[in-house]
């Protein structure tokens, strides 16, 4: 699972096996055994949240929004899209 970047102890990554057919571009954020998944398009949004509070989730949404281009580039480089 490629790690795209780290921020404040969070690891932002995607799984190498993202389903068949492959899901649309998204990113996972993990820290301390908790994880959230964010869709990138059409707008950055939460796909699921496993334990983060509202404040943390809001912060993570902002990080994903700010790094949306990097995430899409990394996804396309890895999956050949």
Backbone as XML, in Angstrom:
<?xml version="1.0"?>
<chain id="A" units="angstrom">
  <residue number="1" name="UNK">
    <atom name="N" x="0.837" y="-1.169" z="0.000"/>
    <atom name="CA" x="0.000" y="0.000" z="0.000"/>
    <atom name="C" x="0.885" y="1.236" z="0.000"/>
  </residue>
  <residue number="2" name="UNK">
    <atom name="N" x="0.858" y="1.967" z="-1.100"/>
    <atom name="CA" x="1.713" y="3.141" z="-1.231"/>
    <atom name="C" x="1.306" y="4.266" z="-0.277"/>
  </residue>
  <residue number="3" name="UNK">
    <atom name="N" x="2.281" y="4.756" z="0.476"/>
    <atom name="CA" x="2.062" y="5.930" z="1.321"/>
    <atom name="C" x="2.362" y="7.149" z="0.461"/>
  </residue>
  <residue number="4" name="UNK">
    <atom name="N" x="1.388" y="8.040" z="0.342"/>
    <atom name="CA" x="1.532" y="9.213" z="-0.517"/>
    <atom name="C" x="2.212" y="10.354" z="0.230"/>
  </residue>
  <residue number="5" name="UNK">
    <atom name="N" x="1.791" y="10.574" z="1.477"/>
    <atom name="CA" x="2.448" y="11.576" z="2.318"/>
    <atom name="C" x="2.037" y="11.356" z="3.766"/>
  </residue>
  <residue number="6" name="UNK">
    <atom name="N" x="2.711" y="12.058" z="4.651"/>
    <atom name="CA" x="2.398" y="12.026" z="6.087"/>
    <atom name="C" x="2.138" y="13.452" z="6.553"/>
  </residue>
  <residue number="7" name="UNK">
    <atom name="N" x="1.266" y="13.560" z="7.527"/>
    <atom name="CA" x="0.918" y="14.864" z="8.071"/>
    <atom name="C" x="0.529" y="14.676" z="9.531"/>
  </residue>
  <residue number="8" name="UNK">
    <atom name="N" x="1.219" y="15.359" z="10.438"/>
    <atom name="CA" x="0.883" y="15.372" z="11.868"/>
    <atom name="C" x="0.650" y="13.964" z="12.426"/>
  </residue>
  <residue number="9" name="UNK">
    <atom name="N" x="1.478" y="13.027" z="12.023"/>
    <atom name="CA" x="1.354" y="11.657" z="12.504"/>
    <atom name="C" x="0.375" y="10.797" z="11.725"/>
  </residue>
  <residue number="10" name="UNK">
    <atom name="N" x="-0.346" y="11.379" z="10.787"/>
    <atom name="CA" x="-1.271" y="10.625" z="9.939"/>
    <atom name="C" x="-0.511" y="10.099" z="8.724"/>
  </residue>
  <residue number="11" name="UNK">
    <atom name="N" x="-0.884" y="8.935" z="8.295"/>
    <atom name="CA" x="-0.343" y="8.330" z="7.086"/>
    <atom name="C" x="-1.454" y="8.357" z="6.039"/>
  </residue>
  <residue number="12" name="UNK">
    <atom name="N" x="-1.198" y="8.991" z="4.904"/>
    <atom name="CA" x="-2.168" y="9.075" z="3.812"/>
    <atom name="C" x="-1.725" y="8.096" z="2.727"/>
  </residue>
  <residue number="13" name="UNK">
    <atom name="N" x="-2.597" y="7.181" z="2.367"/>
    <atom name="CA" x="-2.215" y="6.083" z="1.494"/>
    <atom name="C" x="-3.434" y="5.551" z="0.742"/>
  </residue>
  <residue number="14" name="UNK">
    <atom name="N" x="-3.172" y="4.668" z="-0.196"/>
    <atom name="CA" x="-4.242" y="3.864" z="-0.782"/>
    <atom name="C" x="-3.772" y="2.428" z="-0.829"/>
  </residue>
  <residue number="15" name="UNK">
    <atom name="N" x="-4.718" y="1.520" z="-0.925"/>
    <atom name="CA" x="-4.406" y="0.105" z="-1.001"/>
    <atom name="C" x="-4.087" y="-0.266" z="-2.444"/>
  </residue>
  <residue number="16" name="UNK">
    <atom name="N" x="-3.125" y="-1.162" z="-2.629"/>
    <atom name="CA" x="-2.745" y="-1.588" z="-3.972"/>
    <atom name="C" x="-3.874" y="-2.353" z="-4.651"/>
  </residue>
  <residue number="17" name="UNK">
    <atom name="N" x="-4.718" y="-3.018" z="-3.878"/>
    <atom name="CA" x="-5.855" y="-3.746" z="-4.425"/>
    <atom name="C" x="-7.112" y="-2.960" z="-4.055"/>
  </residue>
  <residue number="18" name="UNK">
    <atom name="N" x="-7.550" y="-2.096" z="-4.921"/>
    <atom name="CA" x="-8.685" y="-1.218" z="-4.618"/>
    <atom name="C" x="-9.994" y="-1.710" z="-5.226"/>
  </residue>
  <residue number="19" name="UNK">
    <atom name="N" x="-10.156" y="-3.018" z="-5.314"/>
    <atom name="CA" x="-11.429" y="-3.567" z="-5.755"/>
    <atom name="C" x="-11.481" y="-3.871" z="-7.234"/>
  </residue>
  <residue number="20" name="UNK">
    <atom name="N" x="-12.461" y="-4.676" z="-7.602"/>
    <atom name="CA" x="-12.695" y="-5.048" z="-8.988"/>
    <atom name="C" x="-14.171" y="-4.838" z="-9.280"/>
  </residue>
  <residue number="21" name="UNK">
    <atom name="N" x="-14.567" y="-3.879" z="-10.079"/>
    <atom name="CA" x="-13.659" y="-2.925" z="-10.718"/>
    <atom name="C" x="-13.072" y="-1.947" z="-9.696"/>
  </residue>
  <residue number="22" name="UNK">
    <atom name="N" x="-11.984" y="-1.309" z="-10.073"/>
    <atom name="CA" x="-11.301" y="-0.391" z="-9.159"/>
    <atom name="C" x="-12.209" y="0.773" z="-8.793"/>
  </residue>
  <residue number="23" name="UNK">
    <atom name="N" x="-12.176" y="1.133" z="-7.530"/>
    <atom name="CA" x="-12.954" y="2.284" z="-7.063"/>
    <atom name="C" x="-12.384" y="3.573" z="-7.642"/>
  </residue>
  <residue number="24" name="UNK">
    <atom name="N" x="-13.185" y="4.641" z="-7.664"/>
    <atom name="CA" x="-12.661" y="5.947" z="-8.100"/>
    <atom name="C" x="-11.545" y="6.428" z="-7.168"/>
  </residue>
  <residue number="25" name="UNK">
    <atom name="N" x="-10.835" y="7.445" z="-7.616"/>
    <atom name="CA" x="-9.705" y="7.986" z="-6.860"/>
    <atom name="C" x="-10.148" y="8.386" z="-5.453"/>
  </residue>
  <residue number="26" name="UNK">
    <atom name="N" x="-9.389" y="7.922" z="-4.475"/>
    <atom name="CA" x="-9.641" y="8.248" z="-3.071"/>
    <atom name="C" x="-8.356" y="8.050" z="-2.282"/>
  </residue>
  <residue number="27" name="UNK">
    <atom name="N" x="-8.380" y="8.436" z="-1.036"/>
    <atom name="CA" x="-7.218" y="8.312" z="-0.152"/>
    <atom name="C" x="-7.694" y="7.885" z="1.227"/>
  </residue>
  <residue number="28" name="UNK">
    <atom name="N" x="-6.871" y="7.113" z="1.908"/>
    <atom name="CA" x="-7.141" y="6.704" z="3.289"/>
    <atom name="C" x="-6.198" y="7.482" z="4.198"/>
  </residue>
  <residue number="29" name="UNK">
    <atom name="N" x="-6.665" y="7.817" z="5.387"/>
    <atom name="CA" x="-5.836" y="8.454" z="6.404"/>
    <atom name="C" x="-5.886" y="7.588" z="7.646"/>
  </residue>
  <residue number="30" name="UNK">
    <atom name="N" x="-4.709" y="7.268" z="8.220"/>
    <atom name="CA" x="-4.640" y="6.378" z="9.372"/>
    <atom name="C" x="-3.688" y="6.945" z="10.421"/>
  </residue>
  <residue number="31" name="UNK">
    <atom name="N" x="-4.117" y="6.798" z="11.674"/>
    <atom name="CA" x="-3.253" y="7.116" z="12.808"/>
    <atom name="C" x="-3.829" y="6.416" z="14.027"/>
  </residue>
  <residue number="32" name="UNK">
    <atom name="N" x="-2.961" y="5.816" z="14.804"/>
    <atom name="CA" x="-3.351" y="5.176" z="16.068"/>
    <atom name="C" x="-4.458" y="4.139" z="15.890"/>
  </residue>
  <residue number="33" name="UNK">
    <atom name="N" x="-4.426" y="3.414" z="14.787"/>
    <atom name="CA" x="-5.402" y="2.360" z="14.559"/>
    <atom name="C" x="-6.760" y="2.834" z="14.076"/>
  </residue>
  <residue number="34" name="UNK">
    <atom name="N" x="-6.935" y="4.135" z="13.886"/>
    <atom name="CA" x="-8.175" y="4.689" z="13.342"/>
    <atom name="C" x="-7.951" y="5.001" z="11.870"/>
  </residue>
  <residue number="35" name="UNK">
    <atom name="N" x="-9.022" y="4.961" z="11.097"/>
    <atom name="CA" x="-8.875" y="5.196" z="9.665"/>
    <atom name="C" x="-10.113" y="5.884" z="9.100"/>
  </residue>
  <residue number="36" name="UNK">
    <atom name="N" x="-9.865" y="6.736" z="8.113"/>
    <atom name="CA" x="-10.947" y="7.365" z="7.355"/>
    <atom name="C" x="-10.584" y="7.278" z="5.877"/>
  </residue>
  <residue number="37" name="UNK">
    <atom name="N" x="-11.601" y="7.318" z="5.043"/>
    <atom name="CA" x="-11.420" y="7.263" z="3.598"/>
    <atom name="C" x="-12.115" y="8.476" z="2.992"/>
  </residue>
  <residue number="38" name="UNK">
    <atom name="N" x="-11.450" y="9.106" z="2.022"/>
    <atom name="CA" x="-11.962" y="10.322" z="1.410"/>
    <atom name="C" x="-12.031" y="10.166" z="-0.099"/>
  </residue>
  <residue number="39" name="UNK">
    <atom name="N" x="-13.201" y="10.453" z="-0.667"/>
    <atom name="CA" x="-13.325" y="10.549" z="-2.117"/>
    <atom name="C" x="-12.691" y="11.866" z="-2.545"/>
  </residue>
  <residue number="40" name="UNK">
    <atom name="N" x="-12.128" y="11.888" z="-3.739"/>
    <atom name="CA" x="-11.480" y="13.092" z="-4.259"/>
    <atom name="C" x="-12.410" y="13.855" z="-5.205"/>
  </residue>
  <residue number="41" name="UNK">
    <atom name="N" x="-13.209" y="13.142" z="-5.960"/>
    <atom name="CA" x="-14.109" y="13.735" z="-6.948"/>
    <atom name="C" x="-15.531" y="13.271" z="-6.711"/>
  </residue>
  <residue number="42" name="UNK">
    <atom name="N" x="-16.549" y="14.028" z="-7.055"/>
    <atom name="CA" x="-16.469" y="15.345" z="-7.681"/>
    <atom name="C" x="-16.007" y="16.430" z="-6.707"/>
  </residue>
  <residue number="43" name="UNK">
    <atom name="N" x="-16.233" y="16.247" z="-5.422"/>
    <atom name="CA" x="-15.683" y="17.137" z="-4.394"/>
    <atom name="C" x="-15.088" y="16.250" z="-3.314"/>
  </residue>
  <residue number="44" name="UNK">
    <atom name="N" x="-14.118" y="16.768" z="-2.593"/>
    <atom name="CA" x="-13.534" y="16.001" z="-1.491"/>
    <atom name="C" x="-14.617" y="15.771" z="-0.443"/>
  </residue>
  <residue number="45" name="UNK">
    <atom name="N" x="-14.805" y="14.497" z="-0.095"/>
    <atom name="CA" x="-15.834" y="14.143" z="0.881"/>
    <atom name="C" x="-15.426" y="12.881" z="1.623"/>
  </residue>
  <residue number="46" name="UNK">
    <atom name="N" x="-16.060" y="12.658" z="2.758"/>
    <atom name="CA" x="-15.763" y="11.486" z="3.578"/>
    <atom name="C" x="-16.522" y="10.282" z="3.021"/>
  </residue>
  <residue number="47" name="UNK">
    <atom name="N" x="-15.786" y="9.223" z="2.704"/>
    <atom name="CA" x="-16.411" y="7.971" z="2.268"/>
    <atom name="C" x="-16.779" y="7.133" z="3.485"/>
  </residue>
  <residue number="48" name="UNK">
    <atom name="N" x="-15.873" y="7.068" z="4.465"/>
    <atom name="CA" x="-16.182" y="6.451" z="5.755"/>
    <atom name="C" x="-15.221" y="6.955" z="6.814"/>
  </residue>
  <residue number="49" name="UNK">
    <atom name="N" x="-15.629" y="6.822" z="8.038"/>
    <atom name="CA" x="-14.844" y="7.268" z="9.174"/>
    <atom name="C" x="-14.918" y="6.194" z="10.251"/>
  </residue>
  <residue number="50" name="UNK">
    <atom name="N" x="-13.773" y="5.715" z="10.668"/>
    <atom name="CA" x="-13.712" y="4.696" z="11.698"/>
    <atom name="C" x="-13.038" y="5.261" z="12.945"/>
  </residue>
  <residue number="51" name="UNK">
    <atom name="N" x="-13.724" y="6.208" z="13.609"/>
    <atom name="CA" x="-13.262" y="6.628" z="14.920"/>
    <atom name="C" x="-12.789" y="8.048" z="15.110"/>
  </residue>
  <residue number="52" name="UNK">
    <atom name="N" x="-12.586" y="8.825" z="14.073"/>
    <atom name="CA" x="-12.113" y="10.194" z="14.272"/>
    <atom name="C" x="-13.257" y="11.105" z="14.685"/>
  </residue>
  <residue number="53" name="UNK">
    <atom name="N" x="-12.947" y="12.054" z="15.558"/>
    <atom name="CA" x="-13.918" y="13.053" z="15.967"/>
    <atom name="C" x="-14.137" y="14.078" z="14.869"/>
  </residue>
  <residue number="54" name="UNK">
    <atom name="N" x="-15.173" y="14.878" z="15.022"/>
    <atom name="CA" x="-15.553" y="15.864" z="14.006"/>
    <atom name="C" x="-14.428" y="16.859" z="13.717"/>
  </residue>
  <residue number="55" name="UNK">
    <atom name="N" x="-13.747" y="17.319" z="14.744"/>
    <atom name="CA" x="-12.674" y="18.306" z="14.554"/>
    <atom name="C" x="-11.532" y="17.707" z="13.723"/>
  </residue>
  <residue number="56" name="UNK">
    <atom name="N" x="-11.132" y="16.494" z="14.057"/>
    <atom name="CA" x="-10.054" y="15.825" z="13.322"/>
    <atom name="C" x="-10.477" y="15.548" z="11.889"/>
  </residue>
  <residue number="57" name="UNK">
    <atom name="N" x="-11.693" y="15.089" z="11.712"/>
    <atom name="CA" x="-12.194" y="14.804" z="10.369"/>
    <atom name="C" x="-12.210" y="16.071" z="9.516"/>
  </residue>
  <residue number="58" name="UNK">
    <atom name="N" x="-12.603" y="17.173" z="10.099"/>
    <atom name="CA" x="-12.610" y="18.453" z="9.383"/>
    <atom name="C" x="-11.178" y="18.844" z="8.983"/>
  </residue>
  <residue number="59" name="UNK">
    <atom name="N" x="-10.241" y="18.661" z="9.884"/>
    <atom name="CA" x="-8.840" y="18.958" z="9.583"/>
    <atom name="C" x="-8.338" y="18.073" z="8.440"/>
  </residue>
  <residue number="60" name="UNK">
    <atom name="N" x="-8.666" y="16.791" z="8.497"/>
    <atom name="CA" x="-8.227" y="15.863" z="7.455"/>
    <atom name="C" x="-8.846" y="16.207" z="6.099"/>
  </residue>
  <residue number="61" name="UNK">
    <atom name="N" x="-10.099" y="16.611" z="6.091"/>
    <atom name="CA" x="-10.732" y="17.059" z="4.843"/>
    <atom name="C" x="-9.946" y="18.215" z="4.229"/>
  </residue>
  <residue number="62" name="UNK">
    <atom name="N" x="-9.517" y="19.146" z="5.061"/>
    <atom name="CA" x="-8.725" y="20.277" z="4.574"/>
    <atom name="C" x="-7.386" y="19.851" z="4.003"/>
  </residue>
  <residue number="63" name="UNK">
    <atom name="N" x="-6.741" y="18.883" z="4.647"/>
    <atom name="CA" x="-5.458" y="18.368" z="4.164"/>
    <atom name="C" x="-5.650" y="17.688" z="2.815"/>
  </residue>
  <residue number="64" name="UNK">
    <atom name="N" x="-6.667" y="16.860" z="2.706"/>
    <atom name="CA" x="-6.932" y="16.162" z="1.440"/>
    <atom name="C" x="-7.258" y="17.166" z="0.338"/>
  </residue>
  <residue number="65" name="UNK">
    <atom name="N" x="-8.059" y="18.155" z="0.654"/>
    <atom name="CA" x="-8.395" y="19.188" z="-0.343"/>
    <atom name="C" x="-7.126" y="19.896" z="-0.817"/>
  </residue>
  <residue number="66" name="UNK">
    <atom name="N" x="-6.245" y="20.246" z="0.097"/>
    <atom name="CA" x="-5.016" y="20.967" z="-0.247"/>
    <atom name="C" x="-4.073" y="20.108" z="-1.089"/>
  </residue>
  <residue number="67" name="UNK">
    <atom name="N" x="-4.111" y="18.793" z="-0.895"/>
    <atom name="CA" x="-3.194" y="17.895" z="-1.595"/>
    <atom name="C" x="-3.885" y="17.049" z="-2.660"/>
  </residue>
  <residue number="68" name="UNK">
    <atom name="N" x="-5.044" y="17.492" z="-3.113"/>
    <atom name="CA" x="-5.840" y="16.745" z="-4.083"/>
    <atom name="C" x="-5.052" y="16.429" z="-5.360"/>
  </residue>
  <residue number="69" name="UNK">
    <atom name="N" x="-4.327" y="17.395" z="-5.889"/>
    <atom name="CA" x="-3.562" y="17.176" z="-7.124"/>
    <atom name="C" x="-2.469" y="16.131" z="-6.906"/>
  </residue>
  <residue number="70" name="UNK">
    <atom name="N" x="-1.777" y="16.194" z="-5.787"/>
    <atom name="CA" x="-0.746" y="15.213" z="-5.464"/>
    <atom name="C" x="-1.339" y="13.809" z="-5.369"/>
  </residue>
  <residue number="71" name="UNK">
    <atom name="N" x="-2.487" y="13.692" z="-4.721"/>
    <atom name="CA" x="-3.153" y="12.401" z="-4.554"/>
    <atom name="C" x="-3.538" y="11.825" z="-5.911"/>
  </residue>
  <residue number="72" name="UNK">
    <atom name="N" x="-4.146" y="12.636" z="-6.754"/>
    <atom name="CA" x="-4.556" y="12.155" z="-8.085"/>
    <atom name="C" x="-3.356" y="11.753" z="-8.931"/>
  </residue>
  <residue number="73" name="UNK">
    <atom name="N" x="-2.292" y="12.525" z="-8.862"/>
    <atom name="CA" x="-1.075" y="12.199" z="-9.608"/>
    <atom name="C" x="-0.498" y="10.863" z="-9.150"/>
  </residue>
  <residue number="74" name="UNK">
    <atom name="N" x="-0.415" y="10.680" z="-7.835"/>
    <atom name="CA" x="0.125" y="9.431" z="-7.286"/>
    <atom name="C" x="-0.753" y="8.239" z="-7.666"/>
  </residue>
  <residue number="75" name="UNK">
    <atom name="N" x="-2.071" y="8.422" z="-7.597"/>
    <atom name="CA" x="-3.010" y="7.358" z="-7.978"/>
    <atom name="C" x="-2.787" y="6.965" z="-9.443"/>
  </residue>
  <residue number="76" name="UNK">
    <atom name="N" x="-2.745" y="7.970" z="-10.329"/>
    <atom name="CA" x="-2.587" y="7.693" z="-11.755"/>
    <atom name="C" x="-1.224" y="7.075" z="-12.059"/>
  </residue>
  <residue number="77" name="UNK">
    <atom name="N" x="-0.180" y="7.523" z="-11.387"/>
    <atom name="CA" x="1.144" y="6.923" z="-11.567"/>
    <atom name="C" x="1.134" y="5.461" z="-11.143"/>
  </residue>
  <residue number="78" name="UNK">
    <atom name="N" x="0.484" y="5.156" z="-10.033"/>
    <atom name="CA" x="0.498" y="3.789" z="-9.514"/>
    <atom name="C" x="-0.404" y="2.863" z="-10.326"/>
  </residue>
  <residue number="79" name="UNK">
    <atom name="N" x="-1.614" y="3.326" z="-10.620"/>
    <atom name="CA" x="-2.581" y="2.465" z="-11.296"/>
    <atom name="C" x="-2.567" y="2.618" z="-12.820"/>
  </residue>
  <residue number="80" name="UNK">
    <atom name="N" x="-1.757" y="3.555" z="-13.314"/>
    <atom name="CA" x="-1.651" y="3.716" z="-14.763"/>
    <atom name="C" x="-2.837" y="4.401" z="-15.397"/>
  </residue>
  <residue number="81" name="UNK">
    <atom name="N" x="-3.431" y="5.344" z="-14.664"/>
    <atom name="CA" x="-4.623" y="6.013" z="-15.190"/>
    <atom name="C" x="-4.307" y="7.340" z="-15.729"/>
  </residue>
</chain>
